[in-house]
């Protein structure tokens, strides 16, 4: 079978990731009652900014697994997870997902993509060790300390606004590494940044910001 150049280019284009944001949020019942939905605020800012995205609210690990598959189908490039957590796990409303489980769930689902984690204390070396070896992830950015929902909502909304203003087609490493220190200082939020590093035995490195 002869494949002409035009056909090949169309096929190749269809396999490219899309520079859009896929938001999955899951909180405690108290947060729901108090209407403390960080992800909703981020979604509204992205909509006002005409930044293509999807937002989903879930309560269970089963729903989380389903949406990770939907994330893969969407071919969106940026996965944003908003939930509670600690130094060893993240949590949906009704279930807990330890880092090992999370690593298995994200296996091969983040090839060439970036993970943004808004979950108190969860963005740490334990997480990096579980995610990078099997997911194909380019980077993980989030906090390793407890932060308030309002601070998180303002930080992430501003982050996406700035990054998409700089370049709506891609989040370049050098831009991330120039923007994050200023935002960390401005909002007084502890932020950790880990990126894929083929030269490291671990497969990743922590970037000081």
N, C-alpha and C positions, 0 to 999 in steps of 0.2 A: 504494500500500500504506500502510495506517495503522499507525503504531507507537505503542503506548500507552506511557505514562510508565514503567510498571513494567518493560517490556521494555528500554527505553532505559537505565534505571538498572542492570539486570543486565549488559547489554553493556558499559557504561562501567566497572563494577566489575571485570569480567574483564580489562580492559586495564590496570588499575592495577598498578604494580610492587609486589613483595612485599618487606617489610623483612627479608630473610634473607641469609645469607652463602654465597657460592659460592667454594670454595677450590680452586685448581689449584696443585699442587706438582711441582717437578722439580729434582733435585739431581745431584751427581756420584756416580759409582759408589762412591767412598770413603765418602761420606756414607751411602749405602745400607748398605754393609758395617758401618759403625759405628752404624747405626740412628739417625742424626741427622735425624729427620723433624720439622721445626718444625711443618709443617701438621697432622701427626697430633696433636701436643700441643694445638694450638689447637682442633682438632676435638673432642678429648676434653673440653676445658674447656667448649666450647659445648654439647656433649651433656649434661654435668653441670648446666649452667645452663639446660637446656631451651630453647636458642636454635636455631631451625631453620636447618639448613645442609646443604651437600653438600661432600664432600671427594673429590678425585681425584688420583691420582699418575700422572704421565706421563713419557715419555722423549724424545719427538720433537716437532718442530714440527707435523707432520701431526696428531698427537693433540691438540696445543694448539689448532689451528684447529678441530678437531671439537668440543672442549669449549667453545670460545667460542660456537659455534652452539647448544650445549646450554644454555649460560648464557642466551642470548637466549630460548630456548624456555621456560626455567624462569621467566623474568620476575623473577628475584631482583634485588635492588637493589644489593648490595654484592659486588664482585668482588675477591677477595684472591689475589694471585699470589705464591707463595713459590719463589724460584729464585736462582741466582747471576747476576751481571751486572757491568757496569762503567758508566762515564759515557756510553757510546754504545750499549749493547745489553743484552738479557737472554739467558739461555741455558737450554735444556733439557739433559737429560743428554747428548744426542747432536747437538744443533743449536744454532746461534746465531741470534738474531732481532734485527736492528738496529732502532733506534727508528723509522725510516721504515717498515720492514716491519710493525712492531708497530702503528703508526698506521693502516696500511692494513687490518690484521687486525681492528682495533677500530672501524673505520669504521661509524658508525650503531648500534653495539652498546651504547653506554653512555648513551643518552638518559635524562636525569634520574637517573643512577646515580653511584655513587662507586667509584673504583679505589684499592685499598690494595696497595702494592707492597713486599714484603719481599725486596729484592734489592740487595745492596751497591752503593752509588754511583749507582744508576740513577734515583733520583727527583731530577731536576734540570731546568734550563730547556730543555735539548735535548729531553728527553722531553715536557715541557709543550707545546713548539712543535709536536710531531708529533701529540699526542693530542687536544688541545682543539679544533682547527679542524674536525675531521670526526667525532669520536666522540659528541658531545653530552654529554660527561662533566661532572658537577657539580664534582668535585674529585679531586685525586690527592694521596695522603699516603704518605710513605715516607722512607727514609734516603738521603742523598747521600754517606754515608761507609761504610766497612767496619764491620760489627758482627758479633758472634759469634752463632751459631745459638741458643745458650741464652738470650742477652739478647733476641734477636728473639722467641723463643717466649714468654717471660715478658711482654714488652711487649705484643705483639698480643693474647695471651689476656686480659690485664688491661684493655686498651683496649676490646675488645668487651664484656667483662663490665660495665665502667663505663657505656659508652654505652647498652647495652640496659637497664641498671638505670634510667638516667635517663629513657629513652623507648624502649619496645620497638617502637613503630610508625614512628619516623623518627629520623634523625640530623640534627638541626637545625644550621645553620651556627654560630649563636651558642653552642650547646653544645659543638660541636667546638672552637671557638676559645677556649673557657674551660677545657676538659679537657686539651687537648694540651700547653699550657705546663707544667702541673703534672706531667704524666707524663714529659715530656722532662727536667725537672729531677730527678724522683724516680729514673728509671732511667738517667740520664746517657747517653741515646741521641740522636744527631743526627737530628732529624726535619724534613722539609720539607713544607710544605702549600701547594698551588696550587689555586685555585678559579676557576671560570668567572666572567668579568667582561665583560659586554656593552659596557661603557663603554671598555674597553681595546682598542686597535687589534689587539693580539695575541689578544684573546679570553679572556685569563686574567690573573690577578694572583697574585703570591706574598704570602702572609700571614705576617708575622713572628710566630713563636711562641717 
